[in-house]
Amino acid sequence: MAEQADLILHGGDIVTLAEHRDDERGEAVAVAVKDGTVVFVGPEQEALERWRGPNTVVRDLGGRALLPGFIDAHGHLGGIGLQTVIANLLADPDGDVTDLASLKDKLRSWAADPVGADSEWIIGFGYDDAMLAEGRHPTRDDLDEVSTDRPVLAIHQSFHLGAVNSLGLKRLRYSATTPDPEGGVIRRRELAVPPSYGEPDGVLEEKAFTPASDLALAGLPERELLMLFATGAATAASFGFTTVQEGGTTLANLKALRDTAAAVRFPVDVVAYVKAEEAMSSALDDPIGVSDTYVNGVRAAGVKLVLDGSPQGRTAWLGQPYLTPPPGKPQGYCGYPAVPDGAVVAKQVGTAVERGWQVLAHVNGDAAIDQFLTAVAAAGAGRRPTVAIHAQTAREDQIDAFARLGILPSFFSMHTYYWGDWYRETVLGEQRAQDISPARWALDRSLRYTSHHDAPVALPNSIAVLSSQVTRRTRSGHLLGPDQRVSALDAVRAITINAAHQYGEQDRKGSIEVGKLADLVVLSENPLTVDPERIRDIEVIETIKAGATVHPPAPTGRAGGTPSTAPAPHWGCSC
């Protein structure tokens, strides 16, 4: 009776991902869980004879698949919650905005609903100029048709660009005499000669956009801001994630995250990274409180740098020109760096390594990756893997450098689906687009890689993350870069054991092994055995965190309710 388990799972395809197994395909085994930890993995009969007691819950999986809980290699927890609060401007399959008229209708409808009516700004997220019938961003004139009495912000799906109406420009104090900020662009109706730079057309890029998102999102009702983290955690759990990331937050938001976690029990673990510039401008040696230990399900791990922008928004910093430059840009346009001075980047990376902070760097374009590689080479290895986030256009020689310097690439593999056609036709051209998110190059060099959803840029859809790596199908069904496809096993590893290694938590997460946390997910089918083209149809049935079911949620509703003591976070996102 001393060995009585709390839970025994059997009767399905159990994919352990134990690292000594190179040919895992699922087998008829059972898993026993006690006190939130896996205590047995082996034959069903032995599990039942040895571990079943009068209080043991025995669950027959009914042929479904049991996998390690999914680990979010890069995302924005508060942003996941934000997706559920503001107007949904996404295109199919995540929304139904098809043109500027439907975009404006969504904003008007949201402005009248209970949340929108109490918001200072009218806000929507997720439009994609590549998917709008007009093939362009909304302008101030378009958004003036939504409202002239309230400021309006429409956020691009990349979260690197957005558009505001005339009142929004006024609130931002952007005018013809406002120069572009370093690392950002205020798009103009026409070019002019200083002291006039041209009247803004409402479209804002990168560091010109950030103040707009900060100002608008801070004006959301406080009751909604207080619950964004908890809502985001519940949403992530519904997609099978048991560990998530709050990537690139502020120190104020980190405190709000910790305060919220103390008041509301999150269903998942949260790993946070603070914006590098803010963390290093503090007078404290460790304003972040970096730790390997979770407190109320939250730990801070390090810092995030943002070194360029968005390839789909054509602000990422490339080594070769964009196929078609954005409006107002000349042929030969390559985007631009977020931090032009490489010495600043090198100092940030070096300081982080010295302080024992893990470094994540948003690097989409190959020119930004070069800047990052130079900084990492000078700083040396850190205590945890240095991570190249997105690395969309990484060249083969840069993947070699990742291997040489111990950099772990985390690919945003869903780009192949969402923007693969746009890359072929507008951003990179057919040949260069073939090798975005080059996971196969990483595997060929025995590199661990991870794959992420970067929510709110995309929904935190674990199944879409898996499918995109294996099939590389675009929205139109085109096979983009067949040579970069990976096996279903490698795709699963990218969001389980490899992601655990990225966080330095491989001793307690990422596989189903004795001694590890019972972080598990039940799927309708085994992604390792179904037809690769059918992976996208797999459903998340149940998510188990430390032996307890966290999705579907308990029928009592939100656990813990709204925190009464947590301050409202000040929102912005560097996705």
N, C-alpha and C positions, 0 to 999 in steps of 0.2 A: 504494500500500500504506500510505502514511502516513495515509490516511483510512479504514482498515479499522475497521468497527464491531465491537463485541463482540456485539451482538444486533440483529436486524432482526425486527420484528413486522409482519405483513401478513395480508390475507385475512379481515378482519372489519369490523365497524362501529367506526371509530375516532372517538371524540368528543373533540376537542381542548380544548374550552372556552376557546379563545383569545378574549380579551376583545374583539377587533375584530369578532368574528362574532356577530351577533344572532340568526341563524336556524339555528344548528347543529343538524343532525339526523343526523350520522354520514355519512361518505363513504368511498369506496374509496381510502384513502391508506395509506402505510406509515410506520413510525417506526423510526429507527435510534438506537442507544444506544452510547455509548463512555465508558468510565471513569465510569459512573454517571450520565451526563448525556445528555439528548436532543440529538443533533447533526443530526438531519434529520427533517422531517415533510413528506411530499409524495407524489408518484406512486410507485407500487410499482416500476415498471420503473426509474426513476431511482435509487431506493434500492438496488436490487439491483446495478445497473451501477456505481454510484459507491461504495457502502459495503460491499459484500460482499467478503470476503477469505477465505483458506483457514481462518482460525480463527473466522470469524463464525458465530454460531448464528442460523439463519434459522427463524423460527417462523411457521407458518400458523395463524391464529386459528380457522380453520374456521367462519367466519361469526359467531363470538361477538363480544361488544362489548369494546372497550378504552377505559377512562376514566382520568382522573387519579386517583391514589390518594386515598382519602377522608381527610378531615381532621376530627378530633374537636373540635368547637367547645366542648364542655364535658362532662367526665366525670371519673371518679376511677379512675386506673389501678390503685391498690392494691385498690380496691373491686371491680374486675373480677376480680382474682385471688381476692378474698375470696369472691365468688359460687361459685367452684369448690371451696371448702374447707369451708364450713359447711353446715348442713342447708338444703335447698331447700324453702322454704315458699310458693313462688310458685303462683299459679293458672294455669290454661290460658291461653295456649299454651306458657308457659315452665316450667310445673310441673303438679302434679296435686293440690294441696291444695284441697279443696272445703268443708271444715267443720272444726270444732274437733277432732273425733276424728282426722281425717287429719293435722292439724297436730301433734297430740300424738304420733301414731305416727311422724311424720318425725323429731321431736326425740328420741324414744326410740331409734330406729334409729341415728341419728347418734351418740348418746351411746355406743353399743356398737362403732362402727366404729373403725379404727386411729387416726384423727385425734381423733374425739370422746372416745375412751377416755383420751387423754393431755391433754385440755383441762380446765382448771380449771372452766370453766363449760360448760353445755350451751347451744349457740347455734344459732339458725336465723334465716334472713333471707327476707323477701319476702311475709309474709302480708298480705292486704288485707281489711279488715273489710267493704268493699263487695262482696267476692266470696265471703265465708264464708256458709254457709247460715244461720247464726245472726244474721248482720248486725251483729256486734259484735266488739270486741277480745277476745282471751283475757285473763283476769284472773289474779291470783295463785292463786286457787283452782284454775283450770284447769291452770296450770303446776305446781302442787303435785302434780297427778296424774302428771306426768312424773317429778319427783324431789323428795324432801324432803331428800336428802343432799347434793345439789349445787345450786348456784345455776343458774337457767335464765333465758335471755333470748331472747324472740321479737321480732325486729326487723320493724317495719312496712315495707312496700315503699317508702315515701317516704324512709326512713331519718331521719325527723324524730320518730318515735314508736316506742315499743316496750313490751313487757310483761315483767315479771319475777315469779318466784315469791316465796314468803315469805322463803326464805333469801336470795334476791337483794336484797330490800328491806332485810334485816338487814345484808348486806354494804355496802349503800349508806348505811346509817344513816338510812333514811327511816322515819319513824314518824308517829303522830298529832300529835306536837309539832313536826314539821319543816315550816316554812313553804315555800310555793312559791318557787323561785328567780326572780330577775328574768329575764323572757324564757322562762319555762317553767312547766309545771303538773304537779303530782302529783295524779292523779285520786283521788278519795276514795270510800269506800263510802257515806259520808253526810257532809253538811256539819256543821260544829260551830263553836262560838264559841271564839276564842283564850282561853287558851293551847293548846287542842286545835283542830287544823284538820280533824280527821276521819281515820279510819284509811285508809291508802292501799289502793286496790283492785288495785294492780300495774301499771296503765297510766300511762306517763310520756310527757310531751310536751316537745319541744324541749330547753331547757337543763336540764330535770330528767332527760331521757333520756340526754343526752350522757355524763354520768359512768358510766352503766350500760354503754354501748357501749365506752367507753374501758377500763373495768375488765375487762369480759368478753373483749374481743378481745385485750387484752394477755396474757391467760392461755392463748391458743392455743399449741400446741407451737412452739418456736423454729424448728424445721426448716421449718414451714409459713410462718411469718412471713417468713423469709428469702427465700422464693421467690414471695411474692405479687406483687411488681412484675413479675418475669419471666413468671409465669403470666398475669398480666393483659395484658402486651404481646403474648404469643403468641395469646391469645384475641382481642384487638382485631385483630390481623393476619388472623385467620381470617374476619373480617367485612369485609375490604378496607381497613382503616384503615392508613395509613402514618405519620400523626402523631396522637398522642393527648395527653390532658391529665391531669395530676394536680392537680385543682382544689380548693384549700382545705386544704392540708396543713400540718403543723407543721414547725418548723425542724429538729427531730430526724428527722422522716420525710424531709425534703428531703435531709438528710445521708445517711440510709439509702438513699434512691433513688440518689444519686450514687455511693455506695460499691458498691451492687449493680450499677449500670451499668458500673463499672470492672472488676467481676469477671465479669459475665455480659453477653454481647453481646445487646442488645435488638434485635428485628427491626424496630422502629419508632422514630421520634423521639418524645421526651417533653418537653412544656412544662409547667412547674410554677408554681403560685401558692400563696403562703403565707397563712395566716389573718392578716388585717390587724391585729387586736388584738395578736397575738403579735409580729409583725414590728415594730410601732411601739413596743412596750414594751421593745425591745432598746436597749442603750446604744450599739450600733454604728450608724453612718450607713446601712450597707447590709448587714444580717445575711443577706439573701437571696442576694446575689451575682447581681443581675439582669444579663443579657447577651443579645445577639442571636446569640451563637455557641454552638453545641452542643459539649459536651465528653462524649465517650463516648455521644453520642446524647441528652443531657439538657441543657436550659437552663431557668433560672428567669426568668420574665417579669414578675412583679409580685405583687399581693395580691388576695385575695378577701374581700369583706364578705358577711355573711349578715344581711339586714335583716328577714326574716320567715320563716314556716314553709311548710307544705304545704297547698294547697287541698284535696287529696283527704283529708288528715288533719284538715282544718278548723282549722288553726292559722295559715294565711296571714292577713295583715293587710289586710282589705278596707275599702273606703270605704262599702259598703252591707252590711247584715246577710246572714249565711248564710241560705239558704232554710230549712234545718232545723239548729238549733244542736246541737252534740254533747251527750251526756248531762251534766246538771248545769249547763248554761249557759242563760241566759234568752233569750227572744225579743229580737232586736236585737243579738245577739252578732256581732261583726265580726272575731274573731281578735285578734291582738295583735302588737306590734312585738318584734323580737329585741333591738333597741337603742332603748329609749324616747326617749333624749335625742338630738334631731336635731343638736345642736351637736357631739356626739361623732362622729356620722357625717360631718358636714361637715369636722371636723378630720382624720379618717382619709383622706377623699378628697383634701383639700387637701394633706396631707403626702405622700401617694403621688404626686400630680401634681408637686409640688416636687422629689421625689427621682427622677423619671423612671420610676416603676413603673407598669405598666399596671394598671388597676382593673377587676375583675369584681365585680358585686354581685348576689347572689341576691335577687331581688325578684319574688315571685309575685303578691302582692296589690296592687291599685292604690294603697292607702294607703302601702304600702312604696315603691312607685315614686315617689309624690309626695315622700316623704322623700329619696329618692335624687336626684331631679331638682333639688331645692333645693340639695343638697350640690354637685352637679356644676356648677350655674349659678354658685355662689360660687367654685369652684376653677378653672374655666376648662378649656381643652382640654389633654389630655396628649399625650405623644409618640406613643402608640399609641391606637387607639380605646378609649374607655370602653365597657364591655359590660354590658348589662342581661340577666342570666341568667334564663331562664324567661319572665319578663314575661307570665305566663299571662292575667291579667285586665286587661292594659293597655287603657286607654280610648283613643278616637280622638284626643283632645286631647293625651294623653301620647305617642302616636306622633308627633304634630306636634312636641312638645318634643324627642323623640329626634332628629328631623331638624334642628331648630334648634341643638341643643347638640352634635351630632356623636356621639351615642350609638348604638352598634350593638346592636340587640336580637338575642339568641340564644334562639330559642323551643324549648321542649320539646314538639315537635309530636306526639309519640306519646301525649301526654295525651288527644288526641281519641279514640284507640283504647282505651287502658287505662281511662280514667276519664270518657269523654264521657257515658256513660249515668248514671254516679254524679253528675256535675255537673248534668245535666238534672233528675234526680229528687230530689237531696238537697242538693247544695252551693250551686248558683247559681240553679237554675230554668231553664226552657226558653229564655227570651229571652236572659238573660245568658250562658248556656252557648254560644250560637251563635258568639260572637266570642273564645273562648279561642284563644291562639296566633295572633294576628291578622296573619298573614304578608301577606295581600293589602293590608291598610292600609299596611304598610311599603313594599311595592312601588309602591303608588299615589303614594308620596311620594319615589320614587327612592332609597329607603334600601336599602343592603345589609343583608340579615339572614342569620343562620346558623340551623341546626337541629342539635340534639344529642340524645344518648341518656341522659345523666346516669347511666350505669352506676355503681354497681350497682342504681339504682332501676329501670332496665329493662336487658335484655341489650344489649350494644353492637351492635345489629342495624342495620347501615347500610340494608338494604333496607326494613326497617320504618320507618326515618326517612324515606326517600323516599316510600313508599306513603302514610304518614299525612299528608304535606303535600298530596299530589295528590288523595286520595280523601276524607279526613276521615271515614272510617268508624269507628263505635264497635264495641265487642265484639258488640253485638246486630245490627250491620249498618246502623244508623241513620246517615243523612248529617247530620253536625253542622256547621252553618254553611257551606252551599255557597258563599256569597259570599267566604269566606276561602280557598277552594282556590287553588292555584297550578299552573302548568304543570310538567310533568316536567323541563323544562329549568331552570326556576327552582329546583326541588327539588334537582336535582343541583348547581347552582351553590352552594346553601346549605351543602353539605358538601364543596365543593372550592375554587373560586376565592374565594368570599366568606369562607370560613373562613381561607384563606391571608391575605386582607386583614386579618381580625380579629387575626391573629398578627403582621402586618407582614412576612409572608414571601412576598408575591405575586410577588416578583422571582425566586423559585426553586421555588415550589410552586403547586399549584392548577389547573394546566392543562398540556397537552402541547404545549410550544413549545421551540424550539431555545434552548439555554442553561439550561433548567430541569432540576432533578433528574428522573431517570427513576423517579418514584414513580407506579405504575400499578396498576390493578385490572382483571382480566378477569372479565366477567360472562357468564352463560349467554345473556342477551338484552339488547338495548339498551333501557333504560328510557324513552328518548325516542320509541320507535316502537311499543312493545307497547301493548295496551289498558291504560289506567290501572288498571283493576281487577285486572290480572294482574301489576302491578309486584311485588306481595308474593310472587309465586312465583319471582322471579328468584333465581338462586344465584350466590354468589361462587365462582368457579372457581380463581382464582390472585391472589395479591398480590405485587407486585414493588416492592422498596424500593431506590432508587438502582441500578436495573438488575439486581438479584439477587432471585430468588424467595425469599420468606420464608414464604409459605403456598401450597400445603401445605409443612410443615416437612421438612427433610432427614431421611432415614430413620435417621440416627444418634441421633435423640432430642434431648434438651435441650442446646442449645449452651452450653458452659461449665460446666454442672453447678451445684451449689449453691455460692454464694459463701462462702468460709471466713472472710473478714475483715470482711464487712459486718455491722454490729450489727442486731439485730432491731428493726424499727420499733415504735413504740407507736401502736396503731391507734385511730382514731376517724374519723368521716366527717361532713361537713356538706354533704350532697348537695343 
